[in-house]
Amino acid sequence: MKVLEPLFNPKNLALIGASHSEGKLGGIILKNLLKSHCCEGGRLYPVNPQWDELMGVKSYSRVEELPDEIDIAVIIRPAEEVPQILRSLSGKAKFAVLESAGFSEVGQGELQEEVKRIGREAGIRLLGPNCMGVYNPSAGLDTMFLPEARVARPAKGNIAVTTQSGAVVSAIFETLVQWKMGISKAAHYGNAADIDESDLYEYLIDDDESGVVISYIESVRDGRRFIARASALAEKKPLLILKAGKGGSGQHAALSHTGRLAGNYQVFSSILKEFNITECMDLEDLMDSAKAFSLEAKRKGKKVFILTNGGGSGVLASDECARLGLEMASLPGDARDELKKEFPSYYVIGNPFDLTAQAKDEDYGKILERVYDSYEGFAVIALSAVVGTTEGLAKTLIEFGRKGKPLVFLTGMDETGNKLAAALEKGGVACYPTPERAVRALKRLLEP
Amino acid sequence: MIEKKGVKEFLDSIGKQTILEHEAKSYLKGLGLRVPEGFFLKKGAGLLKSRPLDFPLAAKAQSRLIRSKTEARAVKLGIRNIEELESAIRELVRVEGAEGVLVEEMLPDGIETVVGGISDPQFGPVIMFGVGGFLVEALRDVAFALAPATMEQARWLISQVKGHQILKGIRGRPPVDMEAIAKALLVVSELMATELIEEIDINPLAAYPDGAVVLDAKIFVKA
């Protein structure tokens, strides 16, 4: 069994610092935990010195009273109490999720080291401190102290999330909920005293529910280990990394030019490239890319065909292709001749292919079929401001997308556009709100 | 592969944290890199008239106390005859901490590149390549890779900077010898991989169509 399996699929769980009040973190977590499958049948153990029952669940007054063999102990007590709590869990718990803050992030490095040492001696693996822990919708597991009324949880899906920041967790959740996309596993590991991104990558390699992994990193402890684990994971499934801390230059009291140029981020970014691991430049890029990989598979290629019903959008998409090194190969001569005969003279027959505002849904299918063999990726633009574009286009494009070559889509934001995009994404075609973002996502799906 | 033992012996023989240009160059020469023809003249020693060089010459004070030779006025270029050389040496030995003067033949202009190495807090030994010589810190056109590197990784690193276009030859100029640059990267990567060195700068490494020459080099030993 994989080392981290009980962290994502625990058989039982203790919450130390549980509260009856949803105004307290210990109460929010308890409420979220009550939905967890593992906690059915009395396998959720809240610990609180004052009450025998919290939110209808039997509560324990001391850690010592807990049954043995606890998979996860979630701790939400003041930082200075954490060492003692961990000691009392020795021999009892496999994992401790330290949600308490007040460690190295506020200069209390020594306290963190102490906690780390106790964890090692007690044989307890630690997530955190200063973290929100894990979310695994297929196990109903949710240790995060964000009230669901404020941050809705994404449904079950194929996107795995590892992050050092809690704020990024909520940003990712909000985006995925809005996009109606889902999560396989999410872990917020905060200060990474023990479990870090490398451990999580190792777990996610064989997690069949996770089709793409997004990873927000502030710093890594051991760069060599990180790059080895990241490479191994990236060989099995898309791994998208967003590195924070891009400012600042040289990291040294530098003596050399090299030292003054070797900023933390510059070195990190170069080495990701050296190992062919995808770096996303910002949160938008991270989420757009995650959507692309969640819905579609990567393919070799760089020849792109753009089909549009709006001239300007086609040109902007084409510009972005040029900027990213995608090739806007011209239409093959025979295809051009045939299409010229078939379509009205005011259609701009080329690449981009402009159907103008008089576009009809059926034109899209005919043209795409005709040029399928000549291109490796497709950007289709159907602005919904024109009458000829309807929800009916979805079926054609979904079928076209199923043939296997990367396809991205852009439409309008009116009711028709929204319905069209929703249908397409349900059918496995990634949609974006601007031509540039659509092409950037297409670039991610095309391997040079 | 450069052996750690040999590197340690060299560093111990100097016994200082800063390895001076003339020391670094003679060591790098021994490892197969090209350096200009020249000699090092210890402070107080007479001019080596038995070692003729082709004018014009460059003379550089060698001091562990200065950080930038240019800023400390520790460099004389375009020296045309013995009289000018003697006067340059008299002036240069007065530079703060000067242990002597390195006298070298001047070479035609090549394309200035930077080959460096650093012990990175996250990744350990890494190498750097950049184009721009003294402009490198302004242009910031550099890329990094893990050390030790293979020849293939060194070639890849060279291709990662924008200045790669210049190396390939622009406006009718012939391409420079990329293999020679890659070899310098490889030497630096193997030196870094010993984990005895904090930082190395070969800046500039002048690249020509037929080779690359170390015009300046510095090594800083790990404390």
Boltz contact constraints between the chains, C-beta under 6 A:
constraints:
  - contact:
      token1: [A, 220]
      token2: [B, 122]
      max_distance: 6.0
  - contact:
      token1: [A, 223]
      token2: [B, 122]
      max_distance: 6.0
  - contact:
      token1: [A, 223]
      token2: [B, 123]
      max_distance: 6.0
  - contact:
      token1: [A, 255]
      token2: [B, 199]
      max_distance: 6.0
  - contact:
      token1: [A, 255]
      token2: [B, 220]
      max_distance: 6.0
  - contact:
      token1: [A, 256]
      token2: [B, 199]
      max_distance: 6.0
  - contact:
      token1: [A, 256]
      token2: [B, 201]
      max_distance: 6.0
  - contact:
      token1: [A, 257]
      token2: [B, 136]
      max_distance: 6.0
  - contact:
      token1: [A, 257]
      token2: [B, 137]
      max_distance: 6.0
  - contact:
      token1: [A, 257]
      token2: [B, 201]
      max_distance: 6.0
  - contact:
      token1: [A, 257]
      token2: [B, 203]
      max_distance: 6.0
  - contact:
      token1: [A, 258]
      token2: [B, 116]
      max_distance: 6.0
  - contact:
      token1: [A, 258]
      token2: [B, 118]
      max_distance: 6.0
  - contact:
      token1: [A, 258]
      token2: [B, 128]
      max_distance: 6.0
  - contact:
      token1: [A, 258]
      token2: [B, 199]
      max_distance: 6.0
  - contact:
      token1: [A, 258]
      token2: [B, 201]
      max_distance: 6.0
  - contact:
      token1: [A, 259]
      token2: [B, 118]
      max_distance: 6.0
  - contact:
      token1: [A, 259]
      token2: [B, 199]
      max_distance: 6.0
  - contact:
      token1: [A, 261]
      token2: [B, 142]
      max_distance: 6.0
  - contact:
      token1: [A, 262]
      token2: [B, 118]
      max_distance: 6.0
  - contact:
      token1: [A, 267]
      token2: [B, 120]
      max_distance: 6.0
  - contact:
      token1: [A, 267]
      token2: [B, 126]
      max_distance: 6.0
  - contact:
      token1: [A, 267]
      token2: [B, 144]
      max_distance: 6.0
  - contact:
      token1: [A, 270]
      token2: [B, 143]
      max_distance: 6.0
  - contact:
      token1: [A, 270]
      token2: [B, 144]
      max_distance: 6.0
  - contact:
      token1: [A, 274]
      token2: [B, 145]
      max_distance: 6.0
